[in-house]
Amino acid sequence: MLLVAGIATVYLTGLHSYLSFEAFVSHSAAIEAFVQSHLVLAILTFMAIYIAVVALSLPGAAVMSITGGFLFGWAVRAPVTVIAATIGATIVFQAV
């Protein structure tokens, strides 16, 4: 029930529209500045959003994976994405 409520909330509020390349490009300067000044917080925030995207089965994980590569480089993005995707998949698996 919580999973369905989360998915409905994301779509009804329009939050899913921020999971696109267009949204990243329009906010890229602010995002890159945040990453440079707060690297650990940026990685943890990226992980939290990635977990939510996977757990709520939102279309955007591929966009986030590519965006993570631009922001953190492949050496950081790869393990962060694998860990976050695994946690998100475990959450949706347990919910279903």
C-alpha positions as CSV (number, residue, x, y, z in Angstrom):
1,M,0.0,0.0,0.0
2,L,2.9,2.4,0.9
3,L,4.5,1.6,-2.5
4,V,1.4,2.5,-4.4
5,A,0.9,5.7,-2.4
6,G,4.6,6.7,-3.1
7,I,4.2,6.1,-6.8
8,A,0.9,8.1,-6.9
9,T,2.5,11.0,-5.0
10,V,5.4,11.2,-7.3
11,Y,3.2,11.3,-10.4
12,L,0.5,13.6,-9.0
13,T,3.0,16.2,-7.8
14,G,5.0,16.1,-11.1
15,L,8.3,15.1,-9.4
16,H,8.9,12.5,-12.1
17,S,9.5,15.4,-14.6
18,Y,12.8,16.2,-12.8
19,L,14.3,12.8,-13.8
20,S,15.3,13.8,-17.4
21,F,18.3,15.1,-19.2
22,E,16.5,18.4,-19.9
23,A,16.1,18.9,-16.1
24,F,19.7,18.1,-15.5
25,V,20.9,20.4,-18.3
26,S,18.8,23.3,-17.0
27,H,20.1,22.9,-13.5
28,S,23.6,21.6,-14.3
29,A,25.6,24.6,-13.0
30,A,23.9,24.5,-9.6
31,I,24.2,20.8,-9.3
32,E,27.9,20.8,-10.3
33,A,28.6,23.6,-7.8
34,F,26.9,21.6,-5.0
35,V,28.8,18.5,-5.9
36,Q,32.1,20.3,-5.8
37,S,31.4,22.0,-2.5
38,H,29.7,19.0,-0.7
39,L,30.9,15.8,-2.3
40,V,29.9,13.4,0.4
41,L,26.4,15.0,0.8
42,A,26.0,15.0,-2.9
43,I,26.8,11.3,-3.2
44,L,24.4,10.4,-0.3
45,T,21.7,12.5,-1.9
46,F,22.2,10.9,-5.2
47,M,22.0,7.5,-3.6
48,A,18.8,8.4,-1.7
49,I,17.1,9.6,-4.9
50,Y,18.4,6.6,-6.9
51,I,17.0,4.2,-4.2
52,A,13.6,6.0,-4.4
53,V,13.6,5.8,-8.2
54,V,14.2,2.1,-8.2
55,A,12.0,1.3,-5.2
56,L,9.1,3.2,-6.7
57,S,9.8,1.7,-10.2
58,L,10.0,5.2,-11.8
59,P,11.4,5.6,-15.3
60,G,14.6,7.5,-14.6
61,A,17.2,5.0,-13.3
62,A,19.1,5.0,-16.7
63,V,19.1,8.8,-16.8
64,M,20.4,8.9,-13.2
65,S,23.1,6.4,-14.0
66,I,24.4,8.5,-16.8
67,T,24.0,11.7,-14.9
68,G,26.0,10.2,-12.0
69,G,28.8,9.5,-14.3
70,F,29.0,13.1,-15.4
71,L,28.8,14.3,-11.8
72,F,31.1,11.9,-10.0
73,G,33.1,10.1,-12.7
74,W,32.8,6.4,-13.4
75,A,35.0,5.2,-10.5
76,V,32.6,6.7,-7.9
77,R,29.4,6.3,-9.9
78,A,29.7,2.6,-10.5
79,P,29.8,1.4,-6.9
80,V,27.3,4.0,-5.7
81,T,24.8,3.1,-8.5
82,V,25.2,-0.6,-7.8
83,I,24.6,-0.2,-4.1
84,A,21.7,2.2,-4.5
85,A,20.0,0.0,-7.2
86,T,20.4,-3.1,-5.0
87,I,18.9,-1.4,-2.0
88,G,16.0,0.0,-4.1
89,A,15.4,-3.4,-5.7
90,T,15.4,-5.0,-2.3
91,I,12.8,-2.5,-1.0
92,V,10.5,-3.1,-4.0
93,F,11.0,-6.8,-3.7
94,Q,10.1,-6.8,0.0
95,A,7.1,-4.6,-0.7
96,V,5.7,-6.8,-3.4
